[in-house]
Amino acid sequence: MKIEIDTVKGFQDYLPPESLKRNAVKKCIERWYKLYGFVPIETPFIEFDESMRSESLEEDEAVSDRFRLKDKGGRNLGLRYEFTFQLARILKQNPHLKLPFRRYQIGEVFRDEPTGPGRFRQFTQCDADIIGDSSASGEAECISLIHDILKELKITAGIYVNNRKLLSAIIESVQIGEKEKVMREIDKLDKIGEDHVKANIRKYAETNQILTLFKLLEKPLEFFIENAFDGAKEIEEVRQKAKRYGAEIIFSPMLVRGLDYYTGNILEVKHEGKNTIAAGGRYDKVVGKYLNQEIPAFGISFGLERITELAKIEIPPIPQVMIISLDQDIETIKLAKKLRKETISCITSSEKVGKSLEYANSLAIPFVIFLGREELAKKKFKLKNMKSGEEKLLSEKQLLSALE
């Protein structure tokens, strides 16, 4: 039987330099998560399928696209499609977990969905959640966290915010029934356009009601605050608090997201108003479901693939240095140990100089150190800048300083 040597559709390998960029972006996100007081957790790739199912009749797309499988015992299992649903199990199994609990998790999730540009079946999510805090302060911190990460990665994007209660109140105000179904249609605006969405909503409302609904959805936040629409003040409160951190939000009354679990403020981060690179919101009815209680929760999630594509970040070279031994292998090893102790990435070579330099160039190694009898006699090291071709004879202290 002929075996097809290829990656499975929707899955991919990451090799240098892309793998180095992904790692640098991941480290940036993780560092900011820690700076905001989030602690890391890890969860299994596989869960019982029952724990992943939606309680509503019409499942969210991410839930319905989960990978299903069975083990040898015939148990119904599945690959995690996100991290959030796992928090409910964690709180059930760890009832004494001190709240508020700030956690972050970076790892792979899986969805058996159609592939396309920027859409994969295995991708990396970078989540941060605050469990047990119902305040706007926590939400504002998450928005500020997004702002700081985007700023460091030099990504220009807007943070769009809506409120699930507000959208519900807007639909109610024009006396349209089937609120959730109407929300599902509004959620398709970016995919199929306003005309098609309006046509779909005609199943639930009259033409005048639809026209009034879309006129309302163009109103500024101040209108909904002045007219006491539920949820409007929640957006305003988080907007003011986020502003104190230097983070701005954009009110977007047509933003829907996660109908099965979001309960309050929701957000979406879009590059050039189109491509979503992060999202989040308040989901107070999810994590406490196995404890039969409502536990407030708010979280954000970056898609590593999308944010890496847009990030403008300096990628640290690995390795940073090649030490070429000119018949001085023992001293070369000693130097390599010293460099690594100073967290300088290096490799060694005992090959001929020409072959070693060719290899260093192929890996884009920025510096080469020549270590021979002449250098050792002078207690110096010859450092070559591979980009400029400049060579310097340096003491050990000068060498470490030059490579910092």
Contacts in CASP RR format, 6 or more apart in sequence:
PFRMAT RR
TARGET T0000
AUTHOR 0000-0000-0000
METHOD contacts of the structure
MODEL  1
MKIEIDTVKGFQDYLPPESLKRNAVKKCIERWYKLYGFVPIETPFIEFDE
SMRSESLEEDEAVSDRFRLKDKGGRNLGLRYEFTFQLARILKQNPHLKLP
FRRYQIGEVFRDEPTGPGRFRQFTQCDADIIGDSSASGEAECISLIHDIL
KELKITAGIYVNNRKLLSAIIESVQIGEKEKVMREIDKLDKIGEDHVKAN
IRKYAETNQILTLFKLLEKPLEFFIENAFDGAKEIEEVRQKAKRYGAEII
FSPMLVRGLDYYTGNILEVKHEGKNTIAAGGRYDKVVGKYLNQEIPAFGI
SFGLERITELAKIEIPPIPQVMIISLDQDIETIKLAKKLRKETISCITSS
EKVGKSLEYANSLAIPFVIFLGREELAKKKFKLKNMKSGEEKLLSEKQLL
SALE
7 13 0 8 1.000
8 121 0 8 1.000
9 115 0 8 1.000
9 121 0 8 1.000
10 115 0 8 1.000
10 120 0 8 1.000
10 121 0 8 1.000
10 122 0 8 1.000
11 120 0 8 1.000
11 121 0 8 1.000
11 122 0 8 1.000
12 120 0 8 1.000
12 122 0 8 1.000
14 22 0 8 1.000
16 318 0 8 1.000
17 315 0 8 1.000
18 308 0 8 1.000
20 315 0 8 1.000
20 316 0 8 1.000
20 318 0 8 1.000
21 308 0 8 1.000
21 311 0 8 1.000
21 313 0 8 1.000
21 315 0 8 1.000
22 124 0 8 1.000
22 304 0 8 1.000
22 308 0 8 1.000
24 311 0 8 1.000
24 313 0 8 1.000
24 314 0 8 1.000
24 315 0 8 1.000
24 316 0 8 1.000
25 153 0 8 1.000
25 304 0 8 1.000
25 307 0 8 1.000
25 308 0 8 1.000
25 311 0 8 1.000
25 313 0 8 1.000
26 106 0 8 1.000
26 124 0 8 1.000
26 126 0 8 1.000
26 304 0 8 1.000
28 149 0 8 1.000
28 152 0 8 1.000
28 153 0 8 1.000
28 311 0 8 1.000
28 313 0 8 1.000
29 106 0 8 1.000
29 126 0 8 1.000
29 149 0 8 1.000
29 302 0 8 1.000
29 304 0 8 1.000
29 307 0 8 1.000
30 40 0 8 1.000
30 104 0 8 1.000
30 106 0 8 1.000
30 126 0 8 1.000
32 145 0 8 1.000
32 148 0 8 1.000
32 149 0 8 1.000
32 152 0 8 1.000
33 104 0 8 1.000
33 126 0 8 1.000
33 128 0 8 1.000
33 145 0 8 1.000
34 104 0 8 1.000
36 102 0 8 1.000
36 128 0 8 1.000
36 141 0 8 1.000
36 144 0 8 1.000
36 145 0 8 1.000
37 102 0 8 1.000
38 102 0 8 1.000
38 103 0 8 1.000
38 104 0 8 1.000
38 128 0 8 1.000
39 102 0 8 1.000
39 103 0 8 1.000
39 104 0 8 1.000
40 103 0 8 1.000
40 104 0 8 1.000
40 105 0 8 1.000
40 106 0 8 1.000
41 90 0 8 1.000
41 103 0 8 1.000
41 104 0 8 1.000
41 105 0 8 1.000
42 105 0 8 1.000
43 80 0 8 1.000
43 83 0 8 1.000
43 86 0 8 1.000
43 90 0 8 1.000
43 105 0 8 1.000
44 80 0 8 1.000
45 79 0 8 1.000
45 80 0 8 1.000
45 108 0 8 1.000
45 110 0 8 1.000
46 69 0 8 1.000
46 77 0 8 1.000
46 78 0 8 1.000
46 79 0 8 1.000
46 80 0 8 1.000
47 77 0 8 1.000
47 78 0 8 1.000
47 80 0 8 1.000
47 85 0 8 1.000
47 86 0 8 1.000
47 89 0 8 1.000
48 75 0 8 1.000
48 76 0 8 1.000
48 77 0 8 1.000
48 78 0 8 1.000
49 66 0 8 1.000
49 68 0 8 1.000
49 76 0 8 1.000
49 77 0 8 1.000
49 78 0 8 1.000
50 76 0 8 1.000
51 85 0 8 1.000
51 88 0 8 1.000
51 89 0 8 1.000
52 63 0 8 1.000
52 66 0 8 1.000
52 78 0 8 1.000
52 80 0 8 1.000
52 81 0 8 1.000
52 85 0 8 1.000
53 59 0 8 1.000
53 63 0 8 1.000
54 60 0 8 1.000
54 63 0 8 1.000
54 64 0 8 1.000
54 260 0 8 1.000
55 260 0 8 1.000
56 259 0 8 1.000
56 260 0 8 1.000
58 180 0 8 1.000
58 184 0 8 1.000
59 260 0 8 1.000
60 258 0 8 1.000
60 259 0 8 1.000
60 260 0 8 1.000
60 261 0 8 1.000
61 113 0 8 1.000
62 81 0 8 1.000
62 82 0 8 1.000
62 111 0 8 1.000
63 81 0 8 1.000
63 260 0 8 1.000
65 81 0 8 1.000
65 111 0 8 1.000
65 112 0 8 1.000
65 113 0 8 1.000
66 78 0 8 1.000
66 79 0 8 1.000
66 81 0 8 1.000
66 110 0 8 1.000
66 111 0 8 1.000
66 112 0 8 1.000
67 78 0 8 1.000
67 79 0 8 1.000
67 81 0 8 1.000
67 110 0 8 1.000
67 111 0 8 1.000
67 112 0 8 1.000
68 76 0 8 1.000
68 77 0 8 1.000
68 78 0 8 1.000
69 77 0 8 1.000
69 78 0 8 1.000
69 79 0 8 1.000
70 76 0 8 1.000
70 77 0 8 1.000
71 77 0 8 1.000
79 109 0 8 1.000
79 110 0 8 1.000
80 86 0 8 1.000
80 109 0 8 1.000
80 110 0 8 1.000
81 109 0 8 1.000
81 110 0 8 1.000
81 111 0 8 1.000
82 109 0 8 1.000
82 125 0 8 1.000
82 127 0 8 1.000
82 301 0 8 1.000
83 105 0 8 1.000
83 109 0 8 1.000
83 125 0 8 1.000
83 127 0 8 1.000
83 301 0 8 1.000
84 127 0 8 1.000
84 129 0 8 1.000
84 261 0 8 1.000
84 283 0 8 1.000
84 286 0 8 1.000
84 287 0 8 1.000
84 299 0 8 1.000
85 286 0 8 1.000
87 103 0 8 1.000
87 129 0 8 1.000
87 131 0 8 1.000
87 286 0 8 1.000
87 287 0 8 1.000
87 297 0 8 1.000
88 286 0 8 1.000
88 287 0 8 1.000
88 288 0 8 1.000
88 289 0 8 1.000
88 290 0 8 1.000
89 290 0 8 1.000
90 97 0 8 1.000
91 97 0 8 1.000
91 131 0 8 1.000
91 287 0 8 1.000
91 288 0 8 1.000
91 290 0 8 1.000
91 291 0 8 1.000
91 295 0 8 1.000
92 288 0 8 1.000
92 290 0 8 1.000
92 291 0 8 1.000
95 291 0 8 1.000
99 131 0 8 1.000
99 132 0 8 1.000
99 133 0 8 1.000
99 295 0 8 1.000
100 130 0 8 1.000
100 131 0 8 1.000
100 132 0 8 1.000
100 133 0 8 1.000
101 130 0 8 1.000
101 131 0 8 1.000
101 132 0 8 1.000
102 128 0 8 1.000
102 129 0 8 1.000
102 130 0 8 1.000
102 131 0 8 1.000
103 128 0 8 1.000
103 129 0 8 1.000
103 131 0 8 1.000
104 126 0 8 1.000
104 127 0 8 1.000
104 128 0 8 1.000
104 129 0 8 1.000
105 125 0 8 1.000
105 126 0 8 1.000
105 127 0 8 1.000
106 124 0 8 1.000
106 125 0 8 1.000
106 126 0 8 1.000
106 127 0 8 1.000
106 304 0 8 1.000
107 124 0 8 1.000
107 125 0 8 1.000
107 126 0 8 1.000
108 122 0 8 1.000
108 123 0 8 1.000
108 124 0 8 1.000
108 125 0 8 1.000
109 122 0 8 1.000
109 123 0 8 1.000
109 124 0 8 1.000
109 125 0 8 1.000
110 121 0 8 1.000
110 122 0 8 1.000
111 121 0 8 1.000
111 123 0 8 1.000
112 121 0 8 1.000
113 119 0 8 1.000
113 121 0 8 1.000
115 121 0 8 1.000
118 305 0 8 1.000
118 306 0 8 1.000
120 305 0 8 1.000
123 303 0 8 1.000
123 304 0 8 1.000
123 305 0 8 1.000
124 303 0 8 1.000
124 304 0 8 1.000
124 305 0 8 1.000
125 301 0 8 1.000
125 302 0 8 1.000
125 303 0 8 1.000
125 304 0 8 1.000
126 301 0 8 1.000
126 302 0 8 1.000
126 303 0 8 1.000
126 304 0 8 1.000
126 307 0 8 1.000
127 299 0 8 1.000
127 300 0 8 1.000
127 301 0 8 1.000
127 302 0 8 1.000
128 142 0 8 1.000
128 145 0 8 1.000
128 299 0 8 1.000
128 300 0 8 1.000
128 301 0 8 1.000
129 297 0 8 1.000
129 298 0 8 1.000
129 299 0 8 1.000
129 300 0 8 1.000
130 138 0 8 1.000
130 141 0 8 1.000
130 142 0 8 1.000
130 297 0 8 1.000
130 298 0 8 1.000
130 299 0 8 1.000
131 287 0 8 1.000
131 295 0 8 1.000
131 296 0 8 1.000
131 297 0 8 1.000
132 295 0 8 1.000
132 296 0 8 1.000
132 297 0 8 1.000
133 296 0 8 1.000
133 298 0 8 1.000
134 284 0 8 1.000
134 296 0 8 1.000
136 234 0 8 1.000
136 237 0 8 1.000
136 238 0 8 1.000
136 241 0 8 1.000
137 241 0 8 1.000
138 298 0 8 1.000
139 238 0 8 1.000
139 241 0 8 1.000
139 242 0 8 1.000
139 265 0 8 1.000
139 281 0 8 1.000
139 282 0 8 1.000
139 298 0 8 1.000
140 238 0 8 1.000
140 241 0 8 1.000
140 242 0 8 1.000
140 244 0 8 1.000
140 245 0 8 1.000
140 247 0 8 1.000
141 245 0 8 1.000
142 280 0 8 1.000
142 298 0 8 1.000
142 299 0 8 1.000
142 300 0 8 1.000
143 159 0 8 1.000
143 161 0 8 1.000
143 238 0 8 1.000
143 242 0 8 1.000
143 245 0 8 1.000
143 247 0 8 1.000
143 249 0 8 1.000
143 267 0 8 1.000
144 242 0 8 1.000
144 245 0 8 1.000
144 246 0 8 1.000
144 247 0 8 1.000
145 300 0 8 1.000
146 159 0 8 1.000
146 247 0 8 1.000
146 267 0 8 1.000
146 269 0 8 1.000
146 278 0 8 1.000
146 300 0 8 1.000
147 159 0 8 1.000
147 242 0 8 1.000
147 245 0 8 1.000
147 246 0 8 1.000
147 247 0 8 1.000
147 248 0 8 1.000
149 302 0 8 1.000
150 156 0 8 1.000
150 157 0 8 1.000
150 269 0 8 1.000
152 313 0 8 1.000
153 307 0 8 1.000
153 310 0 8 1.000
153 311 0 8 1.000
153 312 0 8 1.000
153 313 0 8 1.000
154 311 0 8 1.000
154 312 0 8 1.000
154 313 0 8 1.000
155 271 0 8 1.000
155 277 0 8 1.000
155 307 0 8 1.000
155 310 0 8 1.000
155 311 0 8 1.000
155 312 0 8 1.000
156 271 0 8 1.000
156 272 0 8 1.000
157 269 0 8 1.000
157 270 0 8 1.000
157 271 0 8 1.000
157 272 0 8 1.000
157 273 0 8 1.000
157 277 0 8 1.000
157 278 0 8 1.000
157 310 0 8 1.000
158 250 0 8 1.000
158 269 0 8 1.000
158 270 0 8 1.000
158 271 0 8 1.000
158 273 0 8 1.000
159 247 0 8 1.000
159 248 0 8 1.000
159 249 0 8 1.000
159 250 0 8 1.000
159 267 0 8 1.000
159 268 0 8 1.000
159 269 0 8 1.000
160 249 0 8 1.000
160 250 0 8 1.000
160 251 0 8 1.000
160 252 0 8 1.000
160 255 0 8 1.000
160 267 0 8 1.000
160 268 0 8 1.000
160 269 0 8 1.000
160 270 0 8 1.000
161 235 0 8 1.000
161 238 0 8 1.000
161 239 0 8 1.000
161 249 0 8 1.000
161 250 0 8 1.000
161 251 0 8 1.000
161 252 0 8 1.000
161 255 0 8 1.000
161 265 0 8 1.000
161 266 0 8 1.000
161 267 0 8 1.000
162 235 0 8 1.000
162 251 0 8 1.000
162 252 0 8 1.000
162 253 0 8 1.000
162 254 0 8 1.000
162 255 0 8 1.000
162 256 0 8 1.000
162 265 0 8 1.000
162 266 0 8 1.000
162 267 0 8 1.000
163 231 0 8 1.000
163 232 0 8 1.000
163 234 0 8 1.000
163 235 0 8 1.000
163 264 0 8 1.000
163 265 0 8 1.000
163 266 0 8 1.000
164 262 0 8 1.000
164 263 0 8 1.000
164 264 0 8 1.000
164 265 0 8 1.000
164 266 0 8 1.000
164 282 0 8 1.000
165 230 0 8 1.000
165 231 0 8 1.000
165 234 0 8 1.000
165 263 0 8 1.000
165 264 0 8 1.000
166 224 0 8 1.000
166 229 0 8 1.000
166 230 0 8 1.000
166 231 0 8 1.000
166 232 0 8 1.000
166 234 0 8 1.000
166 235 0 8 1.000
166 253 0 8 1.000
167 183 0 8 1.000
167 186 0 8 1.000
167 253 0 8 1.000
167 255 0 8 1.000
167 256 0 8 1.000
168 179 0 8 1.000
168 183 0 8 1.000
168 230 0 8 1.000
169 224 0 8 1.000
169 229 0 8 1.000
169 230 0 8 1.000
169 231 0 8 1.000
170 213 0 8 1.000
170 216 0 8 1.000
170 217 0 8 1.000
170 224 0 8 1.000
170 229 0 8 1.000
170 253 0 8 1.000
171 177 0 8 1.000
171 179 0 8 1.000
171 182 0 8 1.000
171 183 0 8 1.000
171 213 0 8 1.000
172 179 0 8 1.000
173 216 0 8 1.000
173 229 0 8 1.000
174 205 0 8 1.000
174 209 0 8 1.000
174 212 0 8 1.000
174 213 0 8 1.000
174 216 0 8 1.000
175 209 0 8 1.000
176 182 0 8 1.000
176 201 0 8 1.000
176 204 0 8 1.000
176 205 0 8 1.000
176 209 0 8 1.000
176 213 0 8 1.000
177 204 0 8 1.000
177 205 0 8 1.000
178 204 0 8 1.000
180 259 0 8 1.000
181 203 0 8 1.000
181 204 0 8 1.000
182 201 0 8 1.000
182 204 0 8 1.000
182 205 0 8 1.000
182 213 0 8 1.000
183 256 0 8 1.000
183 259 0 8 1.000
184 256 0 8 1.000
184 259 0 8 1.000
185 197 0 8 1.000
185 200 0 8 1.000
185 201 0 8 1.000
186 197 0 8 1.000
186 201 0 8 1.000
186 217 0 8 1.000
186 254 0 8 1.000
186 256 0 8 1.000
187 256 0 8 1.000
187 257 0 8 1.000
187 259 0 8 1.000
188 196 0 8 1.000
188 197 0 8 1.000
188 200 0 8 1.000
189 197 0 8 1.000
189 254 0 8 1.000
190 274 0 8 1.000
194 214 0 8 1.000
198 210 0 8 1.000
198 214 0 8 1.000
201 210 0 8 1.000
201 213 0 8 1.000
202 210 0 8 1.000
205 213 0 8 1.000
216 253 0 8 1.000
217 253 0 8 1.000
217 254 0 8 1.000
218 253 0 8 1.000
219 253 0 8 1.000
220 251 0 8 1.000
221 232 0 8 1.000
221 235 0 8 1.000
221 236 0 8 1.000
221 239 0 8 1.000
221 251 0 8 1.000
224 231 0 8 1.000
224 232 0 8 1.000
224 253 0 8 1.000
225 232 0 8 1.000
225 233 0 8 1.000
225 236 0 8 1.000
231 264 0 8 1.000
234 264 0 8 1.000
234 265 0 8 1.000
235 249 0 8 1.000
235 251 0 8 1.000
235 265 0 8 1.000
238 249 0 8 1.000
238 265 0 8 1.000
239 249 0 8 1.000
239 251 0 8 1.000
242 248 0 8 1.000
242 249 0 8 1.000
249 267 0 8 1.000
252 268 0 8 1.000
255 266 0 8 1.000
255 267 0 8 1.000
255 268 0 8 1.000
256 266 0 8 1.000
257 266 0 8 1.000
257 268 0 8 1.000
257 279 0 8 1.000
257 280 0 8 1.000
257 281 0 8 1.000
258 266 0 8 1.000
261 283 0 8 1.000
261 285 0 8 1.000
261 286 0 8 1.000
262 280 0 8 1.000
262 281 0 8 1.000
262 282 0 8 1.000
262 283 0 8 1.000
263 282 0 8 1.000
263 283 0 8 1.000
263 284 0 8 1.000
263 285 0 8 1.000
264 281 0 8 1.000
264 282 0 8 1.000
264 284 0 8 1.000
265 281 0 8 1.000
265 282 0 8 1.000
265 298 0 8 1.000
266 279 0 8 1.000
266 280 0 8 1.000
266 281 0 8 1.000
266 282 0 8 1.000
267 279 0 8 1.000
267 280 0 8 1.000
267 281 0 8 1.000
267 300 0 8 1.000
268 276 0 8 1.000
268 278 0 8 1.000
268 279 0 8 1.000
268 280 0 8 1.000
269 276 0 8 1.000
269 277 0 8 1.000
269 278 0 8 1.000
269 279 0 8 1.000
270 276 0 8 1.000
270 277 0 8 1.000
271 277 0 8 1.000
271 310 0 8 1.000
275 306 0 8 1.000
276 306 0 8 1.000
277 302 0 8 1.000
277 303 0 8 1.000
277 306 0 8 1.000
277 307 0 8 1.000
277 310 0 8 1.000
278 300 0 8 1.000
278 301 0 8 1.000
278 302 0 8 1.000
278 303 0 8 1.000
278 307 0 8 1.000
279 300 0 8 1.000
279 301 0 8 1.000
280 298 0 8 1.000
280 299 0 8 1.000
280 300 0 8 1.000
280 301 0 8 1.000
281 298 0 8 1.000
281 299 0 8 1.000
281 300 0 8 1.000
282 296 0 8 1.000
282 297 0 8 1.000
282 298 0 8 1.000
282 299 0 8 1.000
283 297 0 8 1.000
283 298 0 8 1.000
283 299 0 8 1.000
284 294 0 8 1.000
284 295 0 8 1.000
284 296 0 8 1.000
284 297 0 8 1.000
285 294 0 8 1.000
286 297 0 8 1.000
287 295 0 8 1.000
287 297 0 8 1.000
288 294 0 8 1.000
288 295 0 8 1.000
316 345 0 8 1.000
317 345 0 8 1.000
317 364 0 8 1.000
317 365 0 8 1.000
317 366 0 8 1.000
318 345 0 8 1.000
319 345 0 8 1.000
319 346 0 8 1.000
319 347 0 8 1.000
319 363 0 8 1.000
319 365 0 8 1.000
320 344 0 8 1.000
320 345 0 8 1.000
320 346 0 8 1.000
320 365 0 8 1.000
320 366 0 8 1.000
320 367 0 8 1.000
320 403 0 8 1.000
321 339 0 8 1.000
321 344 0 8 1.000
321 345 0 8 1.000
321 346 0 8 1.000
321 347 0 8 1.000
321 365 0 8 1.000
321 366 0 8 1.000
321 367 0 8 1.000
321 368 0 8 1.000
321 369 0 8 1.000
321 403 0 8 1.000
322 346 0 8 1.000
322 347 0 8 1.000
322 348 0 8 1.000
322 349 0 8 1.000
322 356 0 8 1.000
322 359 0 8 1.000
322 360 0 8 1.000
322 365 0 8 1.000
322 367 0 8 1.000
322 368 0 8 1.000
322 369 0 8 1.000
323 332 0 8 1.000
323 335 0 8 1.000
323 336 0 8 1.000
323 339 0 8 1.000
323 346 0 8 1.000
323 347 0 8 1.000
323 348 0 8 1.000
323 349 0 8 1.000
323 368 0 8 1.000
323 369 0 8 1.000
323 371 0 8 1.000
324 348 0 8 1.000
324 349 0 8 1.000
324 351 0 8 1.000
324 353 0 8 1.000
324 356 0 8 1.000
324 357 0 8 1.000
324 368 0 8 1.000
324 369 0 8 1.000
324 370 0 8 1.000
324 371 0 8 1.000
325 331 0 8 1.000
325 332 0 8 1.000
325 348 0 8 1.000
325 349 0 8 1.000
325 350 0 8 1.000
325 371 0 8 1.000
325 372 0 8 1.000
326 353 0 8 1.000
326 370 0 8 1.000
326 371 0 8 1.000
326 372 0 8 1.000
326 373 0 8 1.000
327 372 0 8 1.000
327 373 0 8 1.000
328 371 0 8 1.000
328 372 0 8 1.000
328 373 0 8 1.000
328 376 0 8 1.000
329 350 0 8 1.000
331 371 0 8 1.000
331 372 0 8 1.000
331 376 0 8 1.000
332 348 0 8 1.000
332 350 0 8 1.000
332 371 0 8 1.000
333 348 0 8 1.000
335 369 0 8 1.000
335 371 0 8 1.000
335 381 0 8 1.000
336 346 0 8 1.000
336 347 0 8 1.000
336 348 0 8 1.000
338 396 0 8 1.000
338 400 0 8 1.000
339 346 0 8 1.000
339 400 0 8 1.000
339 403 0 8 1.000
340 346 0 8 1.000
342 400 0 8 1.000
342 403 0 8 1.000
342 404 0 8 1.000
344 400 0 8 1.000
344 403 0 8 1.000
344 404 0 8 1.000
347 365 0 8 1.000
349 356 0 8 1.000
349 359 0 8 1.000
349 360 0 8 1.000
351 359 0 8 1.000
353 370 0 8 1.000
356 368 0 8 1.000
357 368 0 8 1.000
357 386 0 8 1.000
360 368 0 8 1.000
360 386 0 8 1.000
361 386 0 8 1.000
365 386 0 8 1.000
366 385 0 8 1.000
366 386 0 8 1.000
366 387 0 8 1.000
367 383 0 8 1.000
367 384 0 8 1.000
367 385 0 8 1.000
367 386 0 8 1.000
367 403 0 8 1.000
368 383 0 8 1.000
368 384 0 8 1.000
368 386 0 8 1.000
369 381 0 8 1.000
369 382 0 8 1.000
369 383 0 8 1.000
369 384 0 8 1.000
369 399 0 8 1.000
370 381 0 8 1.000
370 382 0 8 1.000
370 384 0 8 1.000
371 381 0 8 1.000
371 382 0 8 1.000
375 381 0 8 1.000
375 382 0 8 1.000
375 393 0 8 1.000
378 393 0 8 1.000
379 395 0 8 1.000
379 396 0 8 1.000
380 393 0 8 1.000
380 394 0 8 1.000
380 395 0 8 1.000
381 393 0 8 1.000
381 394 0 8 1.000
381 395 0 8 1.000
381 396 0 8 1.000
381 399 0 8 1.000
382 391 0 8 1.000
382 392 0 8 1.000
382 393 0 8 1.000
382 394 0 8 1.000
383 391 0 8 1.000
383 392 0 8 1.000
383 393 0 8 1.000
383 394 0 8 1.000
383 399 0 8 1.000
383 402 0 8 1.000
383 403 0 8 1.000
384 390 0 8 1.000
384 391 0 8 1.000
385 391 0 8 1.000
392 402 0 8 1.000
394 402 0 8 1.000
END
